Amino acid sequence: MSDIKFSKDETDRIVSKIKMYFNDELDQEIGGFEAEFLMGFFAKEIGPYFYNQGISDAQTLFTEKAEELGYLVQELEKSTI
């Protein structure tokens, strides 16, 4: 897995959400630098868990669709009786 990179716009939006969360839920002010640092920490330390769950979800979906495709191909078989 490569490092998680966000665009400037994405970073700004995430930082804004972190700052709002700290203010609204924890009644604490947090600066933009601190919020961006926290975002980097979460991306590095927690991001892989979300990434792995996404991969697992994609694998499950792929397996389900491949099975459906197998049934559709079987339906194409011609009777030999």
C-alpha positions in Angstrom: 0.0 0.0 0.0 1.4 3.4 -0.9 1.2 6.4 1.3 -2.1 8.1 1.5 -2.0 11.4 -0.3 -4.8 14.0 -0.3 -5.2 17.1 -2.5 -5.0 20.5 -1.0 -8.7 20.9 -1.2 -9.3 17.4 0.5 -6.7 18.3 3.2 -8.4 21.6 3.9 -11.9 19.9 4.2 -10.6 17.2 6.5 -8.7 19.6 8.7 -11.9 21.7 8.9 -13.9 18.7 10.0 -11.3 17.7 12.6 -11.3 21.2 14.0 -15.1 21.3 14.1 -15.1 17.9 15.9 -12.7 19.0 18.5 -14.7 22.2 19.1 -18.2 20.6 19.0 -17.6 17.3 20.7 -14.6 17.9 23.0 -15.1 21.6 23.6 -11.5 22.3 22.7 -9.9 24.6 20.1 -7.3 23.0 17.8 -5.3 24.8 15.3 -4.9 23.9 11.6 -1.4 22.6 12.0 -2.4 20.3 14.9 -5.4 19.1 13.0 -3.3 18.4 9.9 -0.7 16.5 12.0 -3.5 14.5 13.6 -4.9 13.7 10.1 -1.5 12.5 9.1 -1.3 10.3 12.1 -4.7 8.7 11.5 -3.9 8.2 7.8 -0.6 6.4 8.6 -1.7 4.4 11.7 -5.4 3.8 11.1 -5.8 4.2 7.4 -4.5 0.7 6.6 -7.4 -0.8 8.6 -9.9 1.1 6.5 -7.9 0.2 3.3 -7.8 -3.5 4.2 -11.6 -3.5 4.9 -12.2 -1.9 1.5 -10.0 -4.5 -0.1 -12.0 -7.2 1.7 -15.3 -5.7 0.7 -14.1 -5.5 -3.0 -13.0 -9.2 -2.9 -16.3 -10.3 -1.5 -18.2 -8.3 -4.2 -15.9 -9.7 -6.9 -16.5 -13.3 -5.7 -20.2 -12.8 -5.6 -20.3 -11.3 -9.1 -18.0 -14.0 -10.5 -20.3 -16.7 -9.0 -23.3 -14.9 -10.7 -21.4 -14.9 -14.0 -20.7 -18.6 -13.6 -24.5 -19.3 -13.3 -25.2 -17.1 -16.3 -22.7 -19.0 -18.4 -24.2 -22.3 -17.3 -27.6 -21.1 -18.5 -26.1 -20.7 -22.0 -25.4 -24.4 -22.3 -27.4 -26.2 -24.9 -29.3 -29.4 -24.1 -27.6 -32.5 -25.5 -30.5 -34.9 -25.0 
